[in-house]
Amino acid sequence: MFESQFMIVDLKSEKIFMVAEVAQAHDGSLGIAHSYIDALANTGVDAIKFQTHIASSESSEFEPFRIKFSYEDNSRFEYWKRMEFSGEQWAGLKKHCEDVGIEFLSSPFSIAAVDLLERIGVKRYKIGSGEVNNLLLLHRVATTGKPIIISSGMSSFEELRNSVNFLKPFMIPLSILQCTTAYPTKPEQWGLHIMRELEMKFNLPIGFSDHSGDIYACLAAATLGARILEFHAVFDKRMFGPDAQASITINQITQLVKGVREIECALTNPIMKDDESLYSDTKKIFGKALSINRNMNRGEEIKLTDLESKKPADKGIPASLFQSIIGRKVNKDIRAHTFINLSDLL
């Protein structure tokens, strides 16, 4: 069990931190990248995340495609090259996010990318699943003293423990996201139960990074205690790119945020089941009292078949007490369908 000194203070509020990841959905177009910021501005997300790639610092001509998806890139290296923006362009994207009231986030994939993100002044770092064992990169990020969010998609518990132990001397805020590196992930691959295991093993804020292509996994994660939710954004699932099928649309993101905020409201406002004052008036309206279903003469004995229950509940003996009046006699003539009270009994 790790000490809780890694807790991210600004993510420990009741509000789940929701991150929409654009990643490479912009397909190397600065204009499209800015368009994503405008489109996501009114969805309610807390942060928009990109990926900062500097091909010469992170890749080589030998890197294979994860999947062959590109019609214009002959190598993965060429693809990363096409995904690059200049420092000035990244600064413009960050300012655009701030102008619409959303935090700018980006995952670095090289030391040079960290240096670039430091120059434009990011608030925190997100480490992608493939970089968890890259202690050289973790060291550079840790020296910034800024909070780190780690995706665990390609890591065993032992590898995560090694990375957390490596970061421990830096005394930086740290959190871990359950993530399955499959695009898109099927329900049996979500691994929602692992969030609890991560929390127990590391005593850190935990969250969920989703690649399912729908909103259900994140909604479930919110009910299970995720403090951070990350999901890929796309204008349309038919768009070009390696993550399109594992992403959700802008409209789905709006729906997801609304659902998560309502789940938060429910989880932070417990209902006291024994507090009947919450619905006492409603119980009178919908509850039922006993009445007689036939004309009865004074002195007749009430049988089970003589009883019926009718609304409202405050006009007679509660229907729950029917057994207590069976065999009792009425002390006056009673017309059919009349409520019966204790004052009507001998």
Secondary structure as the mmCIF struct_conf table of DSSP 4:
data_model
#
loop_
_struct_conf.conf_type_id
_struct_conf.id
_struct_conf.beg_label_comp_id
_struct_conf.beg_label_asym_id
_struct_conf.beg_label_seq_id
_struct_conf.end_label_comp_id
_struct_conf.end_label_asym_id
_struct_conf.end_label_seq_id
HELX_RH_3T_P HELX_RH_3T_P1 SER A 4 PHE A 6
HELX_RH_3T_P HELX_RH_3T_P2 VAL A 9 LEU A 11
BEND BEND1 SER A 13 LYS A 15
STRN STRN1 PHE A 17 ALA A 23
TURN_TY1_P TURN_TY1_P1 GLN A 24 GLY A 28
HELX_RH_AL_P HELX_RH_AL_P1 LEU A 30 LEU A 40
TURN_TY1_P TURN_TY1_P2 ALA A 41 GLY A 44
BEND BEND2 ASP A 46 ASP A 46
STRN STRN2 ALA A 47 THR A 52
HELX_RH_AL_P HELX_RH_AL_P2 ALA A 55 GLU A 58
TURN_TY1_P TURN_TY1_P3 GLU A 61 PHE A 62
HELX_LH_PP_P HELX_LH_PP_P1 GLU A 63 PHE A 65
BEND BEND3 ARG A 66 ILE A 67
BEND BEND4 TYR A 71 GLU A 72
BEND BEND5 ASN A 74 SER A 75
HELX_RH_AL_P HELX_RH_AL_P3 ARG A 76 ARG A 82
TURN_TY1_P TURN_TY1_P4 MET A 83 MET A 83
HELX_RH_AL_P HELX_RH_AL_P4 GLY A 87 ASP A 99
TURN_TY1_P TURN_TY1_P5 VAL A 100 GLY A 101
STRN STRN3 GLU A 103 PRO A 108
BEND BEND6 SER A 110 SER A 110
HELX_RH_AL_P HELX_RH_AL_P5 ILE A 111 ILE A 120
TURN_TY1_P TURN_TY1_P6 GLY A 121 GLY A 121
BEND BEND7 LYS A 123 LYS A 123
STRN STRN4 TYR A 125 ILE A 127
HELX_RH_3T_P HELX_RH_3T_P3 SER A 129 GLU A 131
TURN_TY1_P TURN_TY1_P7 VAL A 132 ASN A 133
HELX_RH_AL_P HELX_RH_AL_P6 LEU A 135 ALA A 142
TURN_TY1_P TURN_TY1_P8 THR A 143 GLY A 145
STRN STRN5 ILE A 148 SER A 151
TURN_TY1_P TURN_TY1_P9 GLY A 153 MET A 154
HELX_RH_AL_P HELX_RH_AL_P7 PHE A 157 LEU A 167
HELX_RH_3T_P HELX_RH_3T_P4 LYS A 168 PHE A 170
STRN STRN6 LEU A 174 CYS A 179
BEND BEND8 TYR A 183 PRO A 184
HELX_LH_PP_P HELX_LH_PP_P2 THR A 185 LYS A 186
HELX_RH_3T_P HELX_RH_3T_P5 PRO A 187 GLN A 189
TURN_TY1_P TURN_TY1_P10 LEU A 192 LEU A 192
HELX_RH_AL_P HELX_RH_AL_P8 HIS A 193 PHE A 202
BEND BEND9 LEU A 204 LEU A 204
STRN STRN7 ILE A 206 ASP A 210
BEND BEND10 SER A 212 ILE A 215
HELX_RH_AL_P HELX_RH_AL_P9 TYR A 216 THR A 223
TURN_TY1_P TURN_TY1_P11 LEU A 224 GLY A 225
BEND BEND11 ARG A 227 ARG A 227
STRN STRN8 ILE A 228 HIS A 232
STRN STRN9 ALA A 233 ALA A 233
BEND BEND12 PHE A 235 PHE A 235
TURN_TY1_P TURN_TY1_P12 LYS A 237 ARG A 238
BEND BEND13 MET A 239 GLY A 241
TURN_TY1_P TURN_TY1_P13 PRO A 242 ASP A 243
HELX_RH_3T_P HELX_RH_3T_P6 ALA A 244 ALA A 246
STRN STRN10 ILE A 248 ILE A 248
HELX_RH_AL_P HELX_RH_AL_P10 ILE A 250 LEU A 267
TURN_TY1_P TURN_TY1_P14 THR A 268 THR A 268
BEND BEND14 ASN A 269 ASN A 269
TURN_TY1_P TURN_TY1_P15 LYS A 273 ASP A 274
HELX_RH_3T_P HELX_RH_3T_P7 GLU A 276 LEU A 278
TURN_TY1_P TURN_TY1_P16 TYR A 279 TYR A 279
HELX_RH_AL_P HELX_RH_AL_P11 SER A 280 PHE A 286
STRN STRN11 ALA A 289 ILE A 292
BEND BEND15 ASN A 293 ARG A 294
STRN STRN12 MET A 296 MET A 296
TURN_TY1_P TURN_TY1_P17 ARG A 298 GLY A 299
HELX_LH_PP_P HELX_LH_PP_P3 GLU A 300 GLU A 300
STRN STRN13 GLU A 301 GLU A 301
HELX_LH_PP_P HELX_LH_PP_P4 ILE A 302 ILE A 302
HELX_RH_3T_P HELX_RH_3T_P8 LEU A 304 ASP A 306
STRN STRN14 LEU A 307 LYS A 310
BEND BEND16 LYS A 311 LYS A 311
HELX_RH_3T_P HELX_RH_3T_P9 ALA A 313 LYS A 315
BEND BEND17 GLY A 316 ILE A 317
STRN STRN15 PRO A 318 PRO A 318
HELX_RH_3T_P HELX_RH_3T_P10 ALA A 319 SER A 324
TURN_TY1_P TURN_TY1_P18 ILE A 325 GLY A 327
STRN STRN16 LYS A 329 VAL A 330
BEND BEND18 ASN A 331 LYS A 332
STRN STRN17 ILE A 334 ILE A 334
TURN_TY1_P TURN_TY1_P19 ALA A 336 HIS A 337
STRN STRN18 THR A 338 PHE A 339
HELX_RH_3T_P HELX_RH_3T_P11 LEU A 342 ASP A 344
STRN STRN19 LEU A 345 LEU A 345
#
